[in-house]
Amino acid sequence: MGSTSRGYAALAGVVAAAVAIGAAEPVAVLTGPRSAPLVAVGGLVVDTVPEPVKQFGIAAFGTYDKTALLVGTALLLAACAALFGVLAARRLGAGLAGIAAFAALGVAAALTRAGADAFDALPALVGAGLGALALWLLLAGPLQPDLSPWPRPAAEVEQEGRRRFLGGVGALAGGAVVVGLGGHWLAGRRSVSAARRAVVLPPPAAPAPAVPAGADLSLAQLVSYVTPNFGFYRIDTALVVPQVDPDTWRLRVHGRVRRPLELSFADLLARPLVERYVTLACVSNEVGGDLIGNARWLGVPIRDLLDEAGPEEGADQVVGRSVDGWTCGTPTAVLRDGRDALLAVGMNGEPLPVEHGFPVRMVVPGLYGYVSACKWVTELELTSFADFDAYWVPRGWSAQGPVKTQSRIDVPRPRNRLTAGTIPVAGVAWAQHRGVRSVEVRVDGGPWRQATLAPAVSADTWVQWSWRWEATPGEHVLQVRATDADGETQPERRQPVAPDGATGWHTIRVTVR
């Protein structure tokens, strides 16, 4: 083993890690996808990484932040595995100790997930055991490159050792890929997609108002008034999408209530359903960002459930709890003030997409998602803000997050080729549950000009706006600001997304020829 090159040793370490990860996948089919080491460790990173790092990830990768995290975790694992391989080439015990340390991390990460039990440690343990075996085979067992069972010329021994080692690498790596993909395929077969397709949503007792003519300006590069499901933003902490069977799903309304409730999915569908257009926004949305969307939601009014449960005096917070343990805290008063806060079961005329909370999620107009839009919800617990901090509050975010008035320029884009003359300037503005009174645009710091507002379904959705600009050649700066129905104009001062949402005027630079 002592003559094994560093390159071969590093490769052996990486292959051993691939074997460990691949072998863990089919085991995780039995224990749950969140117990797979890569996902469990990634989830631990999500929960513990400093908030500025998390915000950097969202800003840099947007809705691909989870993919970036998993890829980054895999690359870090590969680098550590290569180091363990080099250490093992000198002393096998050192490399095996490294694998044991990573196994302990995987076990700890899996066991700290909400709802975990002792069986969730199995994927990391099985994977680590087979990874250690692979490392031994490649560096100390029958596949090591410098094994020489009988005297022969050095060049011949070296060539045969290289073939044996690389053959073993190929076989082990190929096996890891096949087993890993097989486990992933089996996990896919256990998804709830078939159950979702079987759901038939009843017609709403209170249908959504029709979208008024002209609400969608239908301009190229301007987002549509209604966001299709496939294009709706997704920001949450779930590295793997929870698979919740609607037949076994239950909702508990409990805590500081006089009459606790428990409902099945069938119970929920049997209630009078309300359909409404509501625009949801993420608190991580930067000025001019796209972490916002408007959809037609179908669901049961949360107010009705709370009235039935009877909140006790002082229960000023409703904690929505997801199946994976994530929590958000919503003011009880907001959920009972008459706005269309829903336990949603449908989105744009179909059952909720799995990644958007199937079978049931919360939708609350006028609040950022981190305090209101719990996906895969299984509990509504009445408590108080003084007694409980939801997931994001200890991480530096405000306990209550009303949506701030914002506006955005979609047309033109900074990279568009613009020709002098009349140029349409257009975008969207939002002040959910207050409504947008006006939108103004200015060029190069000049006077503000009134834009034309398109009609909207209600104050709970965004609104499109447009303005015709007589553009002259040169470099220009366009800015936009909105005023809500209460007469409050969005401030110019730039504020980051933390702790309760970004502020500032969206500003773009364009070139006109």
KOLSE-774589 format. One line per 2 residues: number of its first residue (from 1); their letters; for each residue x, y, z of C-alpha. Coordinates in steps of 0.001 Angstrom, whole numbers, always signed. Example, Ala and Ser with C-alpha at 12.3 -4.5 7.8 and 13.67 -1.06 7.14 Angstrom:
BEGIN
1> as> +12300 -4500 +7800 ~ +13670 -1060 +7140
***
This chain:
BEGIN
1> mg> +0 +0 +0 ~ +2920 +2312 +665
3> st> +3813 +2734 -3038 ~ +295 +3725 -4121
5> sr> +443 +7124 -5824 ~ -1431 +10061 -4359
7> gy> -3578 +10276 -7483 ~ -4697 +6653 -7188
9> aa> -5276 +7073 -3458 ~ -7386 +10208 -3936
11> la> -9399 +8443 -6647 ~ -9954 +5496 -4300
13> gv> -11292 +7867 -1645 ~ -13715 +9517 -4067
15> va> -14963 +6125 -5296 ~ -15445 +4951 -1704
17> aa> -17555 +8061 -1035 ~ -19595 +7374 -4194
19> va> -20205 +3818 -2990 ~ -21325 +5144 +400
21> ig> -23751 +7664 -1100 ~ -25058 +5237 -3712
23> aa> -25599 +2423 -1218 ~ -27476 +4730 +1137
25> ep> -30097 +5624 -1486 ~ -32062 +2332 -1576
27> va> -31924 +2150 +2233 ~ -33395 +5658 +2368
29> vl> -36324 +4385 +301 ~ -37325 +2384 +3386
31> tg> -36536 +5008 +6017 ~ -37556 +8138 +4099
33> pr> -35702 +10346 +1593 ~ -34743 +12912 +4225
35> sa> -32560 +10286 +5939 ~ -30255 +9929 +2904
37> pl> -26865 +11273 +4058 ~ -26461 +13921 +1369
39> va> -29964 +15270 +1988 ~ -29759 +14999 +5783
41> vg> -26438 +16849 +5936 ~ -27749 +19419 +3448
43> gl> -30788 +19955 +5662 ~ -28533 +20445 +8669
45> vv> -26576 +23040 +6683 ~ -29817 +24855 +5799
47> dt> -30770 +24995 +9471 ~ -27383 +26091 +10826
49> vp> -25602 +28130 +8148 ~ -25285 +31856 +9000
51> ep> -28138 +33908 +7570 ~ -25919 +36087 +5296
53> vk> -24620 +32920 +3624 ~ -28160 +31652 +3131
55> qf> -29262 +34958 +1611 ~ -26239 +34929 -684
57> gi> -27325 +31511 -1929 ~ -30869 +32692 -2642
59> aa> -29609 +35861 -4339 ~ -27056 +33977 -6440
61> fg> -29091 +30893 -7387 ~ -32723 +31907 -6802
63> ty> -35062 +28923 -7033 ~ -32052 +26683 -7803
65> dk> -30561 +27302 -4360 ~ -31304 +23754 -3172
67> ta> -29690 +22189 -6214 ~ -26658 +24403 -5689
69> ll> -26480 +23341 -2037 ~ -26637 +19637 -2849
71> vg> -24021 +20003 -5601 ~ -21804 +22027 -3275
73> ta> -22195 +19450 -503 ~ -21294 +16660 -2933
75> ll> -18191 +18523 -4141 ~ -17080 +19168 -563
77> la> -17610 +15490 +228 ~ -15552 +14503 -2811
79> ac> -12692 +16778 -1736 ~ -12711 +15338 +1805
81> aa> -12971 +11800 +428 ~ -9920 +12386 -1761
83> lf> -8010 +13524 +1324 ~ -9157 +10446 +3239
85> gv> -7917 +8292 +375 ~ -4468 +9880 +523
87> la> -4371 +9367 +4294 ~ -5513 +5755 +3925
89> ar> -2701 +5030 +1453 ~ -256 +5832 +4234
91> rl> -2263 +4370 +7085 ~ -5543 +2620 +6424
93> ga> -6905 +3391 +9873 ~ -6676 +7140 +9246
95> gl> -8829 +6898 +6147 ~ -11369 +4657 +7852
97> ag> -11526 +7111 +10763 ~ -12420 +9843 +8283
99> ia> -15249 +7721 +6904 ~ -16435 +7019 +10450
101> af> -16469 +10748 +11208 ~ -18613 +11429 +8125
103> aa> -20896 +8547 +9083 ~ -21362 +10109 +12510
105> lg> -22210 +13420 +10860 ~ -24741 +11716 +8586
107> va> -26337 +9883 +11508 ~ -26530 +13039 +13609
109> aa> -28014 +15009 +10726 ~ -30627 +12343 +10014
111> lt> -31657 +11991 +13647 ~ -32143 +15744 +14080
113> ra> -34754 +15928 +11298 ~ -38319 +16420 +12522
115> ga> -40080 +13120 +13169 ~ -36875 +11054 +12900
117> da> -36396 +7746 +14715 ~ -33507 +5319 +15164
119> fd> -34105 +3717 +11757 ~ -33171 +7012 +10065
121> al> -29546 +6298 +11005 ~ -29456 +3213 +8763
123> pa> -28676 +4884 +5399 ~ -25570 +6600 +6779
125> lv> -24405 +3474 +8635 ~ -24920 +1103 +5691
127> ga> -23356 +3563 +3288 ~ -20343 +4139 +5511
129> gl> -19801 +412 +5995 ~ -19806 -285 +2258
131> ga> -17695 +2806 +1598 ~ -15091 +1559 +4067
133> la> -15116 -1839 +2367 ~ -14553 -187 -1007
135> lw> -11637 +1821 +375 ~ -10062 -1336 +1792
137> ll> -10520 -3233 -1488 ~ -8838 -470 -3492
139> la> -5959 +376 -1155 ~ -5287 -2683 +1009
141> gp> -7252 -5586 -469 ~ -7157 -7495 -3764
143> lq> -7683 -4385 -5931 ~ -4740 -2324 -4716
145> pd> -2467 -1190 -7581 ~ +834 -2251 -5987
147> ls> -177 -5835 -5160 ~ +2465 -8235 -6468
149> pw> +1667 -11888 -5701 ~ +4760 -13301 -7373
151> pr> +8110 -11956 -8676 ~ +7920 -10405 -12144
153> pa> +9508 -7454 -13931 ~ +8570 -4147 -12263
155> ae> +6993 -2672 -15422 ~ +4733 -5696 -15874
157> ve> +3675 -5651 -12239 ~ +2941 -1918 -12425
159> qe> +864 -2296 -15588 ~ -1153 -5191 -14189
161> gr> -1678 -3354 -10907 ~ -2926 -294 -12758
163> rr> -5402 -2383 -14788 ~ -6618 -4193 -11680
165> fl> -7057 -977 -9725 ~ -8790 +956 -12516
167> gg> -11003 -2032 -13260 ~ -12024 -2116 -9608
169> vg> -12613 +1632 -9650 ~ -14842 +1306 -12702
171> al> -16798 -1597 -11244 ~ -17324 +43 -7869
173> ag> -18180 +3451 -9309 ~ -20537 +1898 -11864
175> ga> -22196 -159 -9168 ~ -22615 +2921 -6995
177> vv> -24290 +4798 -9849 ~ -26621 +1901 -10676
179> vg> -27592 +1313 -7051 ~ -27988 +5037 -6367
181> lg> -30137 +5629 -9437 ~ -32117 +2506 -8626
183> gh> -32830 +3846 -5157 ~ -33814 +7193 -6633
185> wl> -36153 +5420 -9071 ~ -37727 +3416 -6263
187> ag> -38217 +6604 -4257 ~ -39934 +8140 -7264
189> rr> -42335 +5225 -7465 ~ -43311 +5935 -3871
191> sv> -44180 +9533 -4666 ~ -47689 +10852 -4250
193> sa> -48024 +11976 -7870 ~ -50512 +9198 -8621
195> ar> -52533 +10084 -5523 ~ -52536 +13716 -6590
197> ra> -53793 +12813 -10067 ~ -56657 +10882 -8468
199> vv> -57868 +13899 -6476 ~ -61061 +15473 -7823
201> lp> -61555 +18956 -6443 ~ -65163 +19955 -5814
203> pp> -66414 +23181 -7375 ~ -66058 +26255 -5172
205> aa> -69042 +27466 -3211 ~ -67632 +30968 -3784
207> pa> -65854 +31138 -7170 ~ -63103 +33648 -7817
209> pa> -64109 +36900 -9523 ~ -63361 +36886 -13236
211> vp> -60071 +38432 -14322 ~ -61104 +41793 -15805
213> ag> -60431 +42503 -19448 ~ -57104 +44261 -19860
215> ad> -55609 +42991 -16593 ~ -52888 +41314 -18653
217> ls> -51180 +43772 -21018 ~ -49674 +40863 -22988
219> la> -46377 +42624 -23645 ~ -43277 +40625 -24484
221> ql> -41048 +40184 -21403 ~ -43828 +41337 -19066
223> vs> -44900 +38594 -16654 ~ -48434 +37313 -17101
225> yv> -51078 +38481 -14656 ~ -51703 +34872 -13583
227> tp> -48520 +32883 -12962 ~ -48661 +29308 -14309
229> nf> -47934 +26582 -11787 ~ -44696 +25521 -13479
231> gf> -43380 +29085 -13306 ~ -44393 +29886 -9751
233> yr> -41403 +30572 -7509 ~ -40480 +28051 -4849
235> id> -38468 +29009 -1778 ~ -38545 +26724 +1265
237> ta> -36193 +24701 +3449 ~ -37125 +21256 +2079
239> lv> -34203 +19730 +137 ~ -36451 +16838 -875
241> vp> -40115 +17536 -1509 ~ -42277 +15910 +1197
243> qv> -44531 +13154 -130 ~ -47764 +13381 +1849
245> dp> -50478 +10828 +1131 ~ -53859 +12611 +1141
247> dt> -55529 +9452 +2450 ~ -53480 +9545 +5655
249> wr> -53095 +13326 +5958 ~ -54577 +14914 +9057
251> lr> -54808 +18504 +10233 ~ -54840 +19267 +13953
253> vh> -56111 +22614 +15219 ~ -54969 +22634 +18821
255> gr> -53063 +24496 +21505 ~ -54784 +27360 +23273
257> vr> -58250 +26590 +21950 ~ -61495 +25614 +23643
259> rp> -62459 +22928 +21116 ~ -59529 +21157 +19397
261> le> -60225 +19922 +15873 ~ -58835 +17142 +13711
263> ls> -59703 +16965 +10020 ~ -58935 +14542 +7207
265> fa> -58430 +15584 +3600 ~ -61933 +14300 +2802
267> dl> -63310 +16399 +5663 ~ -61641 +19466 +4207
269> la> -62985 +18843 +693 ~ -66483 +18366 +2099
271> rp> -66523 +21917 +3439 ~ -67642 +24945 +1393
273> lv> -64584 +25933 -640 ~ -63588 +29477 -1546
275> er> -61639 +30381 -4683 ~ -59576 +33563 -4814
277> yv> -56709 +35147 -6722 ~ -53881 +35947 -4298
279> tl> -50357 +37156 -4991 ~ -47679 +35588 -2784
281> ac> -44234 +37119 -2245 ~ -41089 +35849 -547
283> vs> -39420 +38070 +2025 ~ -36113 +37245 +291
285> ne> -37268 +39024 -2848 ~ -34766 +41759 -3673
287> vg> -35915 +45038 -5192 ~ -36812 +44156 -8786
289> gd> -36695 +40433 -8007 ~ -38954 +37652 -9264
291> li> -39700 +35696 -6062 ~ -43374 +36592 -6402
293> gn> -46337 +35123 -8263 ~ -50102 +35382 -8624
295> ar> -52368 +32324 -8703 ~ -55977 +31238 -8296
297> wl> -56242 +29349 -5031 ~ -59023 +27045 -3840
299> gv> -59431 +26267 -175 ~ -61214 +26473 +3147
301> pi> -61230 +29812 +5014 ~ -58908 +29507 +8002
303> rd> -61142 +31903 +9921 ~ -63960 +29325 +9920
305> ll> -61710 +26679 +11480 ~ -60416 +29076 +14108
307> de> -63941 +30177 +14979 ~ -64941 +26545 +15455
309> ag> -61896 +25853 +17625 ~ -62428 +28980 +19719
311> pe> -59051 +30632 +20439 ~ -58454 +31430 +24080
313> eg> -57701 +34906 +25352 ~ -54130 +35928 +24532
315> ad> -53618 +33329 +21776 ~ -52351 +35942 +19340
317> qv> -50282 +33602 +17142 ~ -51230 +30643 +14941
319> vg> -48244 +28391 +14313 ~ -48486 +26530 +11026
321> rs> -46396 +23368 +11192 ~ -45277 +21447 +8124
323> vd> -44919 +17670 +7931 ~ -41132 +18179 +7986
325> gw> -41284 +20253 +11172 ~ -40885 +23721 +9620
327> tc> -42976 +26406 +11338 ~ -44372 +29829 +10590
329> gt> -46143 +32150 +12986 ~ -49159 +34113 +11739
331> pt> -51028 +36744 +13755 ~ -54375 +35286 +14839
333> av> -56030 +38655 +14235 ~ -54940 +38680 +10598
335> lr> -56432 +35238 +10014 ~ -59764 +36413 +11446
337> dg> -60028 +39958 +10036 ~ -62055 +39000 +6965
339> rd> -59293 +38609 +4382 ~ -59258 +35447 +2254
341> al> -56758 +33453 +4295 ~ -57118 +29881 +3060
343> la> -56078 +26335 +3714 ~ -55532 +25819 +20
345> vg> -56086 +22511 -1766 ~ -56036 +23798 -5340
347> mn> -53876 +26068 -7491 ~ -54972 +27429 -10869
349> ge> -57729 +24870 -11278 ~ -55860 +21721 -10243
351> pl> -54741 +20068 -7007 ~ -51719 +21725 -5462
353> pv> -48477 +20682 -7147 ~ -46451 +18449 -4818
355> eh> -43621 +20989 -4649 ~ -46102 +23713 -3692
357> gf> -47525 +21913 -685 ~ -49798 +19052 -1800
359> pv> -52177 +18145 -337 ~ -52736 +21300 +1759
361> rm> -50930 +24588 +2350 ~ -51650 +28012 +3831
363> vv> -52265 +31100 +1680 ~ -52632 +34464 +3439
365> pg> -52937 +37745 +1502 ~ -50728 +40610 +2643
367> ly> -48054 +38663 +4545 ~ -44701 +37393 +3365
369> gy> -44558 +33631 +2967 ~ -42188 +33021 +5866
371> vs> -44928 +34034 +8346 ~ -47968 +32688 +6541
373> ac> -47538 +30299 +3621 ~ -46834 +26969 +5359
375> kw> -46656 +24141 +2795 ~ -47497 +20503 +3545
377> vt> -49264 +21832 +6639 ~ -50387 +19349 +9278
379> el> -50962 +21539 +12337 ~ -52394 +24900 +13304
381> el> -51362 +25498 +16895 ~ -52755 +28467 +18814
383> ts> -50119 +30076 +21010 ~ -48645 +33547 +21502
385> fa> -45708 +35461 +20066 ~ -44380 +35800 +23623
387> df> -44303 +32027 +24075 ~ -43053 +30689 +20733
389> da> -40678 +31787 +17952 ~ -41298 +30217 +14547
391> yw> -38461 +28858 +12383 ~ -37103 +32126 +10978
393> vp> -37416 +34360 +14053 ~ -34374 +32996 +15967
395> rg> -32460 +33371 +12700 ~ -32841 +37140 +12737
397> ws> -36124 +37746 +10918 ~ -39067 +39732 +12256
399> aq> -41857 +37832 +13960 ~ -44460 +39542 +11777
401> gp> -43969 +40293 +8097 ~ -46561 +42409 +6293
403> vk> -45777 +42753 +2596 ~ -44209 +46101 +1686
405> tq> -45345 +48136 -1292 ~ -43094 +47392 -4248
407> sr> -42882 +47903 -8003 ~ -40721 +46507 -10751
409> id> -39743 +47362 -14337 ~ -40030 +44364 -16654
411> vp> -39981 +46201 -20003 ~ -37510 +47207 -21324
413> rp> -34712 +45037 -20042 ~ -31246 +46573 -19677
415> rn> -29864 +44398 -22487 ~ -32654 +45159 -24962
417> rl> -31675 +46929 -28197 ~ -33670 +50173 -28031
419> ta> -34281 +52603 -30863 ~ -35086 +56263 -30263
421> gt> -38802 +57046 -30388 ~ -41820 +55856 -28451
423> ip> -40846 +52946 -26195 ~ -43260 +51121 -23878
425> va> -42147 +50911 -20251 ~ -44103 +48399 -18189
427> gv> -43986 +46201 -15132 ~ -45868 +45093 -12047
429> aw> -46584 +46637 -8659 ~ -47987 +45111 -5494
431> aq> -49274 +46041 -2043 ~ -51279 +42957 -1141
433> hr> -54462 +43498 +829 ~ -54073 +47282 +563
435> gv> -53970 +47625 -3190 ~ -51968 +49904 -5476
437> rs> -53268 +53456 -5970 ~ -50676 +54689 -8452
439> ve> -47365 +53952 -10148 ~ -44904 +56605 -11290
441> vr> -41880 +56437 -13585 ~ -39044 +58881 -14090
443> vd> -36094 +59132 -16443 ~ -32621 +60343 -15464
445> gg> -33834 +61784 -12154 ~ -36400 +64021 -13867
447> pw> -40021 +64612 -12908 ~ -42213 +61662 -11993
449> rq> -44745 +60649 -14642 ~ -47971 +58801 -13937
451> at> -48135 +55314 -15408 ~ -51416 +53723 -16465
453> la> -52632 +50941 -14190 ~ -54257 +47871 -15694
455> pa> -57328 +46577 -13847 ~ -56868 +43876 -11208
457> vs> -59116 +41258 -9631 ~ -58698 +42676 -6126
459> ad> -56353 +44443 -3736 ~ -54874 +41014 -2914
461> tw> -53111 +40711 -6292 ~ -50413 +42579 -8080
463> vq> -51241 +44958 -10905 ~ -49597 +45564 -14261
465> ws> -48714 +49106 -15288 ~ -47429 +50831 -18440
467> wr> -46051 +54163 -19602 ~ -45045 +55450 -23037
469> we> -41584 +56961 -23126 ~ -40366 +59292 -25870
471> at> -36804 +58067 -25764 ~ -33790 +59968 -27094
473> pg> -30395 +58451 -27972 ~ -27966 +57916 -25136
475> eh> -27578 +56227 -21767 ~ -30623 +56586 -19511
477> vl> -31702 +55590 -16007 ~ -35313 +54494 -15449
479> qv> -36877 +54325 -11978 ~ -40292 +53297 -10705
481> ra> -42198 +53735 -7454 ~ -45696 +52796 -6306
483> td> -48162 +54247 -3831 ~ -50601 +52008 -2015
485> ad> -54286 +52615 -1379 ~ -53471 +54053 +2053
487> ge> -51434 +56805 +387 ~ -48039 +55435 +1446
489> tq> -45365 +55664 -1262 ~ -42596 +53114 -1273
491> pe> -39400 +54662 +87 ~ -36330 +55395 -2000
493> rr> -33936 +54206 +703 ~ -32466 +50805 -67
495> qp> -32896 +48236 +2665 ~ -31827 +44593 +2462
497> va> -34348 +41785 +2649 ~ -33564 +41025 +6305
499> pd> -35244 +41380 +8728 ~ -38646 +42121 +7166
501> ga> -38360 +42723 +3424 ~ -36415 +44913 +1006
503> tg> -37208 +48535 +181 ~ -36033 +50913 -2542
505> wh> -36931 +52012 -6053 ~ -36250 +49569 -8851
507> ti> -33692 +51218 -11120 ~ -32407 +50079 -14522
509> rv> -29932 +51521 -17011 ~ -30664 +51317 -20724
511> tv> -28995 +52410 -23940 ~ -31017 +54012 -26734
513> r> -29550 +54287 -30220
***
